[in-house]
Amino acid sequence: MIASERQRRVLVLGGTGLLGAEIARAYIADGNPVTVLARHRPTGERAVWLRSAKQILGTAEDPAVLSEALEDAGHVVHALGSPPPGATAVEPLAQHVSVVPTLLGVLDALRVRPGVSLTYLSSGGAVYGNDCPLPASEDSACHPVSAYGVTKLTAEHFIEVYAGLHGTPARILRVANAYGPQQSPDTGQGVVATFLNAALTGESVRVYGDGSNVRDYVEASDVASAVVRLSGHADGVRVVNVGSGTGHSISQVLEIVEATTGRRLPVEWAASRQTDVSAVYVDTSRLRQLIEWHPMPLAEGVAAMWAAWCTSEVPITGQRA
């Protein structure tokens, strides 16, 4: 990161979640003072990572809490979680309400704080939808098939509006399916964590469809590294894909997990869901033009995650930011 960026205080919204905690950790390691705003205090290893961060408990929906969190901040990372695509299939309004009003509150707060920039973590899969040429580039037409994807795309549009009308410096990162040792299987989101947990417990896993759905998987610490390094680029590029650039089917992920763990997973095959994109992986050309980018291969990441879980003395449990 360039020297003028290094000492800016960074506010990470959702800084105790999977990506938020990794991002906060990466900024701290890079020399930035960090504020974390989350609903819950970090636990386990995340508490160690964030012990030097200023921690504020509360929600970004509360203007007073948000104002306190923004004190002295020069950059904001929006890493707040939202319900996964399948969870809100029959209640699309719940997806919208969980994301858009909070984001608008953040954008309004930044509008009166000129120069404070924003990184927003969008989706590197759901926004593109089906029938997108692969790998999907940032210039591809977006046709989301779920309320989750529509909401993420709506959020992107609002950010672009504020950038155009008010000059809010912003970058949108379309992040592929993130995974890592701190991921919890309890949230029902994340096939890598779900499969590895099944290998640990012997429980069966449910797979929707025939296993042919293709996704792009990127290790969480790689995402955090990209966020930090991109903070030093004031180049006007608003949308950047962050992924491995490689697609793996669900069946291939299952094979990697079984080969890594040496355990056969019992699978319950279920009907496919209309909210699931059939195949998507992202083009990372734009990202590689901005930073050096060598993401961890999936097999290597799964092996590292399995080793971490097998040696952990503290059970992996869910923590939502």
ABEGO torsion letter per residue (X at the ends): XBAAAAABBBBBBGAABAAAAAAAAAAAAAGBBBBBBBABBBBEAAAAAAAABBBBBEBAABAAAAAAAABGBABBBBABBBBBAAAAAABAAAAAAAAAAAAAAAAAAAAABBGBBBBBBBBAAAAAEBGBBOBBBAABBBBBABAAAAAAAAAAAAAAAAAAAAGBBBBBBBBBBBBEAABBAAAGBGAAAAAAAAAAAGBBBBBBEAGABBBBBBBAAAAAAAAAAAAABBAGBABBBBBAGBBBBAAAAAAAAAAAAGBBBBBBBBBBBAABBABBBBBAAAAAAABBBBBBBAAAAAAAAAAAAAABABBBBBBBX
